[in-house]
Amino acid sequence: MAPEHERIPARRRSELHGHGLRLRRWDAGADSDVAVWLRGRSDPEFRRWNTPLATVTDLDGARASLRKQAENEADGNCAHFCVTDADSGTPLGHIGLNMIDRVTRAARVGYWVLPEARGHRVATRALTLVSRWTFTELELHRLELGHAVGHDASCRIARKCGFPYEGTLRGAMFDTGRYDAFRDVHLHARIATDPDPYEG
């Protein structure tokens, strides 16, 4: 467990609301959340652009993955949200902060959207909410966003949300479905003093 000063205070772990979305915590004890997590992580489009260290192929694996995520949150290393429709509560995807560094006040953000929710600006709206929360509530200074080179949709979302392209990280992530080959990553980032493209 992380020291108290490194944990995200309870008041800062509340739900996020706005832009027609409700961002809430994932619940490893809820069968519905486990099923959504499995669908998202096993989706071919997710796997095209991401090669996680632990693949999720069944409900037991999905539940274990969510439980591990909750443990990491308790340690103050990350903060993850289930993205849902504000009115219906229907799950739409996921967004989370990883590699939270309280010393340099930096973190990395990542997201995915379920197939049926794509094309409705879900990732853009969720990233807008989480970015504001990161800078105002968590008081971090820098938020990075990396995506595989060629993932044009993610590149557009980053730029739209005020994350300019900063450069290419060579061989910075695993290639599709492989752990013995690598591919390049486009790095985008925002810092707390950058203008909010959606403010006002």
C-alpha atoms as one frame of an Amber mdcrd trajectory, in Angstrom:
protein
   0.000   0.000   0.000   1.322   3.439  -0.925   2.059   5.983   1.812  -0.926
   8.196   2.584   0.560  11.233   0.842   0.935   9.263  -2.413  -2.646   7.991
  -2.557  -5.450   9.720  -4.385  -7.673  11.216  -1.655 -11.158   9.730  -1.417
 -12.773  13.049  -2.254 -10.832  13.025  -5.506 -11.981   9.541  -6.500 -15.579
  10.537  -7.067 -17.480  10.001 -10.287 -16.945  12.401 -13.143 -19.903  13.880
 -14.993 -20.167  15.961 -18.132 -20.542  15.953 -21.909 -23.325  13.371 -21.659
 -21.104  10.910 -19.798 -20.767   9.460 -16.336 -17.351   8.057 -15.458 -17.452
   5.632 -12.540 -15.146   3.070 -10.973 -15.045  -0.461 -12.342 -16.442  -3.135
 -10.019 -14.704  -6.518 -10.162 -17.558  -7.956  -8.107 -20.204  -7.038 -10.687
 -20.759  -9.659 -13.394 -21.917  -6.959 -15.799 -18.669  -5.004 -15.429 -16.597
  -8.161 -15.843 -18.460  -8.995 -19.071 -17.911  -5.491 -20.455 -14.216  -5.620
 -19.555 -13.877  -8.938 -21.367 -15.614  -7.602 -24.481 -13.469  -4.500 -24.574
 -10.148  -6.218 -24.010 -10.832  -9.051 -26.442 -12.181  -6.804 -29.212 -10.122
  -7.190 -32.442  -9.715  -3.432 -32.815  -8.367  -3.136 -29.259  -5.946  -5.977
 -29.911  -4.858  -4.413 -33.195  -3.469  -1.382 -31.396  -2.642  -2.777 -27.933
  -0.655  -5.756 -26.696  -1.155  -5.874 -22.925   1.185  -7.953 -20.777  -1.743
 -10.084 -19.618  -4.313 -10.994 -22.260  -7.947 -11.397 -21.223  -9.710 -14.307
 -22.929 -12.466 -15.382 -20.514 -14.601 -14.134 -17.625 -12.264 -15.458 -14.946
  -9.358 -13.664 -16.560 -11.376 -10.476 -16.886 -12.322 -10.541 -13.201  -8.713
 -11.170 -12.200  -7.618  -8.276 -14.418 -10.097  -5.893 -12.796  -9.052  -7.017
  -9.316  -5.398  -6.422 -10.148  -6.318  -2.990 -11.462  -8.088  -2.201  -8.170
  -4.964  -3.241  -6.243  -2.843  -0.886  -8.319  -5.325   1.910  -7.685  -5.048
   1.305  -3.945  -1.292   1.729  -4.315  -1.817   5.110  -5.968  -0.284   4.015
  -9.278  -3.353   4.484 -11.446  -6.978   5.605 -11.622  -9.462   3.916 -13.945
 -13.026   4.647 -14.999 -15.810   2.796 -16.746 -17.209   5.275 -19.273 -21.015
   5.164 -19.318 -23.881   7.082 -20.880 -25.075   9.691 -18.391 -28.776   8.975
 -18.917 -28.990   5.221 -19.396 -25.870   4.076 -17.548 -24.926   1.909 -20.531
 -21.170   1.140 -20.544 -19.385   2.672 -23.523 -15.723   2.050 -22.823 -12.804
   2.705 -20.529 -10.389   5.507 -19.686  -7.630   5.495 -17.127  -4.498   7.076
 -15.795  -1.378   4.928 -15.468   2.166   5.492 -14.242   1.060   8.242 -11.860
   4.208   9.892 -10.501   3.496  12.147  -7.525   7.071  13.482  -7.528   7.180
  14.770 -11.106   3.371  15.216 -11.065   2.946  13.315 -14.319   0.826  10.434
 -15.604  -0.169   8.640 -18.782  -3.713   8.329 -20.091  -5.225   5.543 -22.183
  -8.705   4.627 -23.376 -10.791   2.260 -25.468 -14.377   2.339 -26.716 -16.742
  -0.581 -27.304 -17.555  -1.282 -30.978 -21.186  -0.165 -30.750 -20.193   3.157
 -29.164 -17.628   4.206 -31.758 -18.329   7.214 -33.931 -20.051   9.168 -31.143
 -17.043  11.096 -29.762 -17.004   8.954 -26.613 -13.209   8.950 -26.288 -13.003
  12.690 -26.976 -15.600  13.504 -24.333 -14.099  11.119 -21.775 -10.575  12.427
 -22.348 -11.814  15.982 -21.859 -13.335  15.065 -18.480 -10.334  13.107 -17.242
  -7.859  15.761 -18.357  -9.637  18.449 -16.340  -9.852  16.139 -13.322  -6.145
  15.333 -13.604  -5.071  18.951 -13.575  -7.585  20.374 -11.104  -8.281  17.596
  -8.593  -5.104  15.512  -8.738  -3.009  18.642  -9.285  -0.716  16.887 -11.751
   1.373  18.970 -14.132   1.840  16.755 -17.188  -0.437  14.198 -18.838   0.976
  12.050 -21.644  -0.880  10.108 -24.317   0.878   7.563 -26.501  -0.522   5.533
 -29.397   0.900   3.198 -31.996   2.037   4.922 -35.169  -0.730   4.506 -37.720
  -3.580   4.775 -35.228  -4.953   7.883 -36.911  -8.214   7.982 -34.931  -6.333
   8.185 -31.639  -4.089  10.875 -33.100  -7.118  12.987 -34.034  -8.646  12.562
 -30.568  -5.406  13.648 -28.910  -5.100  16.806 -30.992  -8.776  17.681 -30.558
  -8.393  17.457 -26.791  -5.366  19.742 -26.679  -2.587  17.122 -26.702  -0.095
  18.280 -29.355   2.227  15.793 -31.012   5.642  15.904 -29.330   7.580  13.237
 -31.190   8.008   9.575 -32.066   9.266   7.044 -29.535  11.105   4.336 -31.457
  10.227   0.748 -30.601   8.324   1.839 -27.510   5.526  -0.731 -27.503   4.962
  -4.350 -28.450   3.833  -5.084 -31.979   0.351  -6.525 -32.511  -0.004  -9.776
 -30.597   3.748 -10.210 -30.154   6.235  -9.885 -27.322   9.337 -10.344 -29.461
   8.823  -7.382 -31.816   8.235  -3.688 -31.296   6.659  -0.704 -33.022   6.931
   3.052 -32.787   4.684   5.277 -30.710   3.485   8.823 -31.283   3.765  10.825
 -28.071   1.258  13.586 -27.303   1.018  15.543 -24.060  -0.724  18.354 -22.225
   0.552  20.312 -19.282  -1.544  22.086 -16.689  -0.852  25.542 -18.135  -1.995
  24.640 -21.665  -5.334  26.130 -22.738  -8.364  23.865 -22.469  -9.753  23.520
 -26.023 -13.254  22.936 -24.645 -13.287  25.622 -21.956 -16.225  27.955 -22.200
